[in-house]
Amino acid sequence: MTDLIPAWVDGTLTTVEKLTAHREGIRHMAVSVFVIRGQDILLQRRALGKYHTPGLWANTCCTHPKWGEDAGDCAVRRLQQELGITGLVPEYRQTLEYRADVGGGLIEHEVVDVFLAHAPHDLAVTPNPDEVMETRWVSFAALQQEVRAQGERFTPWLRIYLTEHSETIFGSHLAKG
């Protein structure tokens, strides 16, 4: 089965095969979610079987919406598929665009709807091993320090979110922590 994602070809939104979009750096739609609990952010380490950025730490989850799928519905779907998380209501924070080399000759050129969800202390997290090899909660301040010290351990998009968009995503309370 071909994995088709919404992408812009010659200025028109259409469906494009996901790997083709990444090989050619075609601008495409995406959704990213950050789950927070107080000052802590839930991170995932991407499974080693992922075709790009395997083993790197990323935001809570991210994906490409299905054709015609609402971004908020996509965020809820992907939290459940990647991490077994249910019952959260992700809040839309912003739409941003970035382009980044993700290794192996692949480029992410995404127009991303970013969401933030507040988790209860007892949130159940059950990672799908095909997607996620590890999860951890980390304070915003500690994450900023880790990314500065060892940026290569983190996905390019997470580094971009933290360095260029943290106040819009997390609000001044967490971003200025």
SVG drawing of the C-alpha trace seen along z (x, -y; Angstrom):
<svg xmlns="http://www.w3.org/2000/svg" viewBox="-12 -35 40 38">
<polyline fill="none" stroke="black" stroke-width="0.4" points="0.0,0.0 1.3,-3.4 1.4,-6.0 0.0,-9.2 0.3,-12.6 -1.1,-16.0 1.6,-18.0 1.9,-21.0 3.0,-20.3 3.3,-23.3 1.3,-25.3 -1.6,-22.8 -2.4,-20.7 -2.6,-17.1 -1.6,-13.7 2.1,-12.6 3.7,-9.3 5.4,-10.1 8.9,-8.8 8.8,-10.7 8.0,-13.9 10.9,-13.4 13.4,-12.4 12.4,-15.4 11.9,-17.8 8.4,-18.6 6.5,-20.9 3.8,-18.9 1.4,-19.0 2.2,-17.7 1.0,-17.7 3.2,-17.8 2.1,-17.4 3.8,-18.3 2.3,-16.8 3.3,-18.6 2.8,-17.9 3.6,-21.0 7.1,-22.0 7.9,-18.6 7.6,-17.7 7.0,-14.1 9.6,-13.2 9.9,-10.1 12.9,-8.4 12.1,-7.3 12.2,-3.5 15.3,-2.2 13.1,-0.9 12.0,-4.5 13.3,-5.3 14.6,-8.7 16.0,-10.0 15.9,-6.6 17.0,-6.6 16.7,-10.4 14.7,-12.1 11.6,-14.0 8.6,-15.8 5.7,-13.7 4.5,-12.7 4.3,-13.9 2.8,-12.7 1.2,-13.7 -2.6,-14.1 -4.6,-11.9 -6.2,-13.7 -9.1,-15.8 -8.4,-14.9 -8.8,-17.7 -5.4,-18.5 -6.8,-18.2 -8.3,-14.8 -5.0,-13.8 -3.2,-14.9 -5.6,-12.8 -5.2,-9.8 -1.5,-9.9 -1.2,-10.2 -3.1,-7.0 -1.3,-5.2 2.3,-6.1 1.9,-6.2 -1.4,-4.7 -2.4,-8.0 -6.2,-8.7 -8.4,-11.3 -6.2,-14.4 -7.5,-17.4 -4.7,-18.9 -4.8,-22.7 -3.8,-24.3 -0.8,-26.6 0.4,-27.6 1.2,-26.7 4.8,-27.0 7.0,-26.0 10.5,-24.5 12.8,-22.8 15.5,-20.4 17.9,-17.8 17.0,-14.6 19.9,-12.5 20.1,-9.7 19.4,-12.2 15.9,-13.0 14.4,-16.4 11.5,-17.4 9.8,-20.5 6.7,-20.7 3.9,-23.1 3.1,-21.9 0.1,-22.5 1.5,-22.3 -0.6,-21.3 0.0,-21.3 -1.8,-19.0 -1.8,-19.1 -1.4,-15.7 -2.5,-14.6 0.2,-13.3 -1.0,-9.6 -1.1,-9.7 -0.8,-6.2 1.8,-6.0 2.1,-2.7 4.5,-3.2 4.0,-1.3 7.5,0.3 7.2,-0.1 7.2,-3.9 8.8,-4.6 11.7,-2.9 11.7,-5.0 9.9,-7.8 10.8,-10.2 9.6,-13.3 12.1,-16.2 11.8,-19.7 11.8,-22.4 15.0,-23.9 16.8,-20.6 15.7,-19.9 17.0,-23.3 20.4,-22.5 20.6,-19.0 19.8,-20.3 22.5,-23.0 25.1,-20.5 24.2,-17.4 22.0,-18.6 22.8,-15.6 20.7,-13.4 17.5,-15.3 15.5,-15.5 16.0,-18.6 12.4,-19.7 12.6,-19.5 15.7,-21.7 13.9,-24.2 10.7,-24.2 12.8,-24.9 15.1,-27.5 12.6,-29.4 9.1,-28.8 9.2,-27.8 7.3,-30.8 4.5,-30.4 4.3,-26.7 4.7,-26.6 3.7,-30.1 5.9,-32.5 5.3,-30.5 7.2,-27.4 9.5,-28.9 10.9,-31.5 10.7,-28.9"/>
</svg>
